[in-house]
Amino acid sequence: MTPDQNPEDHDSTALAHSSTREVEHVGPVLDGELIDDTLPQPRRGTARPPVERRRWIEVASRVWRSGPMVRARSVAAYRARKVPADVVRLVWFVLRGNWRWLVKFWSWATYADLRADARRARLAGDAEARRAAQELIRSDATARWAKLGIALRRMVITVRVAAPVAALLWLVDSVMDRADMWPWLADVCTGLDAVWSVATVLVPLLLVVLPVAWAVAAAFEGRDRTPGAGWLVRPDRDDADSWIDERMISKALAHLGITPLDKFYRDGGELMYTVAARKDGDGTFAQVRLPMGVTADMVAARRSKLAANLGRASLETWPTKGDEDGILDLWIADKGVLRGGAGAWPLVHEGQVDVFDGVPFGLSQRGLVINAPLLGVNWLIGGRPGQGKSAALRTLMLGAALDPTAELWMFVMGESPDFDPFTPRLSRYRMGMDDHVAEAATQALADLLTEMERRGKVLGEQPGRPPKVSRKLADKRGLGLHPLVVGIDECHELFQHPKFGKKAAELAVRLIKRGRKYGIVLLLATQSPTKDSIPREITRNVACGVAFSVADQVANDGLLGSGKYAAGIRATELRINTDRGTCVAVGITDETFELVRGFYVPFEDGADDVTPVIARAVALIEVAGRAVESSARPEIEAAPVVADHLADIDAVMDGERRVRTQVVLTRLARHDPGEYEGWTFRDLTAALAGFGVSPVKSDGNKVVRAEDVAAALAERDRDGREPDGDPAGRQGVIPTGSLNQSPGSDQGKSGSGTPGTPAGRIPESGRKPSAARDVPESLQRDEDNGRRGRDG
């Protein structure tokens, strides 16, 4: 290129030559590219590096293997395999639903229920009920046909009015242009067109939807009556062994071999579940209304077979009677859950107790902590040796010890140190197998009865006359109404004692019947719960019964109450050592029974958690400004209250000349239940014989004559004798000796009787005069009342 040439001309020339060469080129064109390694090469595509690709693959693999995705894949695969069975099942539901609708319609149309009532009334011979059912059928039929006639009449009237109007509008719209119509008439025709357009769309749609809806409703009506959809749950769930639903329960009940139940199933019956199977703590609970002829006791009697059908141990299956004999309450524990212990006692390291709210006792079969009641109830705990009864009693006593207001007495009828650590917290404590311990326990029961009478009078003096001790009254130290908890371990040794057993049993029964209202609690533990070792009245009246492993039905019902074994509440299913610490309890909650894994506070070789708790309990008392009465102090006995039998008999004569002995006994029991409730004709005869009076026969009946009783009273007044034979003018005082001394050996000779009080009667306060400093805190007497008893 020359200097005078324009660069643009040079470019155009070069382009022209290039185009000329392209046009003139003839021959094959080969694709190729010269690669120069020294130049940067262009990137081919947007491929990710291998590291990033592997990361995405790992994320996708992790999601694929995750729990929700595995569960979804498992359910999808399971349902895919079950599609044929599901289709057949749904078709069967639809057919059965239509059949059930047909049966219901037929029953409605033919008054089947009312006719059945009339039939039952005729078979029962109840003419009035039969006439009532027939009149109800007639009146309902009349009303039904009247309603049908009214509906038909309204339909006819509607058609007669609407049909001519519709025909006229159609004719007008056919012959006239809407532009020539009146505006309102054109609007009417336009609205009718819109309605017709909607109808032409909806009617075909309804023709498709209605059969589907009908099929769905029929399937719902024809489904199995057992609630739930267990067949939708995948079979490989983690808790498959513990999974229980209504279908499994129904199948298990169907194979029990109960004749009425077998007939019910053969006739196509389906059980009705008043409470569907649901998770309940560490198990499953269901409530079933059994068919006619089947009771819950029949099912409970086949408990082992039911457990086998459900894949459980007998201990894990609890069929019991519900609110009715035909209601079955069924609780099934998850597999193996009852083998574990209850864990540490919640109060072993810290905490305080209000005995009015209860004491932590153990875990229920549902895994909930049971706060067992203590005030207002009495306890009977029993079982085979070494199964946990003393440990259960120790737990209750420890809970009571952590209430600073509670006073504790403990008697162990054997050489056992289980309660030695309680010594700093106990007001009375005796242990051993000799007669002195039995005597001390018997005297303690007598003292409790005296204390019960005192507390009754104190309650009667309070504003509003409260019927029982409350927390508010217990906190008033001057009243002496604090909780008083008495434990007797191996109580059968006391009740079978040859010398003190009968008296102790009588005192315990009276205390259990009446003492609970006055803040006095009796805790009894035994390893021999038989009718000979435990009085029947104690079993009948204790509110809380606890049974560890027992040998037979007698021991079971002796602890838990009569009929509990037949009702399926059985401690005989508890295995020795394997179920140590587990008990069956009644009365400790609102449930019919509880299977309790009791808390264990160890006191054994190398482990002692009891002593620190007692030390903390003593510290709580000191912080509250109270003091624990030393158990080493001599215990003071209260002189027994002496009833004036002759004066009481005279009082119940009510001015009649002759009263039958049975009437006298009834009136005496009403007059003073504590003294005369258990009296018999022999007791009455013996009491009268002491004063030279005996019942006589009148008109074939034994009677007591008022003149004989009056003469005996006059003679006793002339002789100057008290009812118990002591000279007049002497009053017994509370002895200051130890508990091992009898009341008679320490009677004081203090002042004369109360003026204005019948000879031999106790002053109105009901208390013997004594020095307050000599009386334990629980048995203190009101000094003012005692002074009134001495000075009148």
Secondary structure, 3 states (H helix, E strand, C coil): CCCCCCHHHHHHHHHHHHHHHHHHCCCCCCCCCCCCCCCCCCCCCCCCCHHHHHHHHHHHHHHHHCHHHHHHHHHHHHHHHHHHHHHHHHHHHHHHHHHHHHHHHHHHHHCHHHHHHHHHHHHHCCHHHHHHHHHHHHHHHHHHHHHHHHHHHHHHHHHHHHHHHHHHHHHHHHHCCHHHCCHHHHHHHHHHHHHHHHHHHHHHHHHHHHHHHHHHHHHHHHCCCCCCCHHHCCCCCCCCCCCCCHHHHHHHHHCCCCHHHHHHHHCCCCCEEEEEEEEECCEEEEEEECCCCCCHHHHHHCHHHHHHHHCCCHHHEEEEECCCCCEEEEEEECCCHHHCCCCCCCCCCCCCCCCCCCEEEEECCCCCEEEECCCCCCEEEECCCCCCHHHHHHHHHHHHHCCCCCEEEEEECCCCHHHHHHHHHEEEEEECCCHHHHHHHHHHHHHHHHHHHHHHHHHHHCCCCCCCCCHHHHCCHHHCCCCEEEEEECHHHHHCCCCCHHHHHHHHHHHHHHHHHHCEEEEEEECCCCCCCCCHHHHHHCCEEEECCCCCHHHHHHHHCCCCCCCCCCHHHCCCCCCCCEEEEECCCCCCCEEEEECCCCEECCEECHHHHHHHHHHHHHHCCCCCCCCCCCCCCCCCCCCCHHHHHHHHCCCCCEEEHHHHHHHHHHHCHHHHCCCCHHHHHHHHHCCCCCCEEECCEEEEEHHHHHHHHHHHHHHCECCCCCECCCCCCCCCCCCCCCHHHHCCCCCCCCCCCCCCCCCCCCCCCCCHHHCCHHHCCCHHHHHHHHHC
